[in-house]
Amino acid sequence: MTGSRTIRAGAVALAAWLSGGQLAAQQPTPNLPADIFIRPPGPHAVGIYDWLWVDSSRAERQTKDPNEKRHLPVEVWYPAEPVADAKPALYIRTPGEFGTAGFKTCEHVTTHSVTGAPLAAAPGKYPVLVSSHGAGWTRFSATFLTELLASHGYVVFSIDHPGLDRTVMFPDGVAFKADTLTMPTTDPRNIRAMIAGTMTFLNDVSFPVWIEDSRYVLDRIDALNREPGPFKGRLDLGRIGALGWSFGGAAAIELLQIDRRVKAAVNHDGRLFGGVLTEPVRGPFMLFHHGIDDAASAPEASRPAMREMKVEMEGYDSATRARAGSDWYDITIARTNHGHFSDLPLLLKVFQDTTLVAPRRGHEIIAAYSLAFFDRYLKGIESPLLAAPSPQFPEVAFRRR
């Protein structure tokens, strides 16, 4: 990856904390191999589609063009029939979409998914997962996990949320530039004011857009199950879960709160936003947290504000757990940072730091608990991982109710 892109004016606090944006300026892993992803361990091969959905009922409020409608790039991973001699899909399949966003060093990387492979012919319907990326990233930034979930029999729809992602050109040729609804301008020397202004903007402006995006995708999934196409009659709409990283993780919990189509949700290291800050989450959820002290490596002047922010976030989590209307699980992984919950550890040199959990080990832990959770609440499959702390994963601090 070749540098960072400013998400919006004044979004320093967002980029540095919410979505691991400070990592975008880090050096890529030298001589990055093409096969960075493990082969998905589930019983199914994995297929993939790239779609662009346009919500004609919604104007794009983040651009100045009054005629532009909300565009949503969506990537779908699903259990597939093996295809002999098929070439695996590239990790970056639409490089023109991202302009100079910095994917040049990984355009040769391959996945274990096959574009357009036939849906697995096993009888029955497959449970569905709706996924959202971290702010400032992309719909494929947790491929380590989405491929694994698909190999275990889930159909995963991952949404790109324009305006807080890296898209500058849609596949239909429409350019995108977020030039309205910009972040509030604050004095960068006043860290507390910057954080407060950013959080308020995200909660009041950006977050509702992400929830609208997600509910529109749920509507489209329903249509896919009814209409002629690769998924007709094969999606179990009674077993839908939500997940996401960072801002996307917060969206997953909120979606569980407000949309009864969603039965369970996993938040990968995201600060909570929206109605769950005041209302009980009605369904089962799992909260993940990274384990390092971010403030310890920050400039000294920023440390007090960052520690205050951490205490505030922990307070939101604690209150959400206390008033929850269903089961919850809380997972903290020692020696991980915010980026571990994405593909970044496989792409960036900084994760070779031996004081951090090794990238594949971190991903193994995240995938094991995420899969166990969705298997329990969408498939009825019990796992000892959800019963008590596991000697298999001593890095994990585990709590449950």
ZIVEN-V181916 format. One line per field, one symbol per residue. ss: DSSP state (H for helix, E for strand, L for the rest). burial: # if it has 24 or more other C-alpha atoms within 12 Angstrom, else .. A space follows every 10 residues. Layout:
BEGIN
ss->???
burial->???
END
This chain:
BEGIN
ss->LLLLLLLLLL LHHHHHHHLL HHHHHLLELL LLLLLLLLLL LLLLEEEEEE EEEEEEEEEL LLLLLLLLEE EEEEEEEEEE LLLLLLLLLE LLLLHHHHLL LLLHHHLLLE LLEEELLLEL LLLLLEEEEE EELLLLELLL LLHHHHHHHH HLLEEEEEEL LLLLELLLEL LLLLELLLLL LLLLLLLLLL HHHHHHHHHH HHHHHHHHHH HHHHHHHHHH HHHHHHLLLL LLLLEEEEEE EEEEELHHHH HHHHHHHHLL LEEEEEEELL LLLHHHHLLL LLLEEEEEEE LLLHHHHLLH HHHHHHHHHH HHHHHHHHHH HHLLLLLEEE EEELLLLHHH HLLHHHHEHH HHLLLLLLHH HHHHHHHHHH HHHHHHHHHL LLLHHHLLLL HHHLLEEEEE L
burial->#..####### ########## ####.###.. ...#.##### ##.####### ####.....# ###.....## ########## ##.....### #####.##.. ###.###.## ########## ....###### ########## ########## ########## ########## #...####.. ####...... #..######. ###.###### ########.# #...#....# #..####### ########## #########. ########## #######..# ########## #..#...... .#..##..## ..##.###.# #..#.##### ########## ########.# #....##### ########## #########. ....##.... ..#.###### .
END
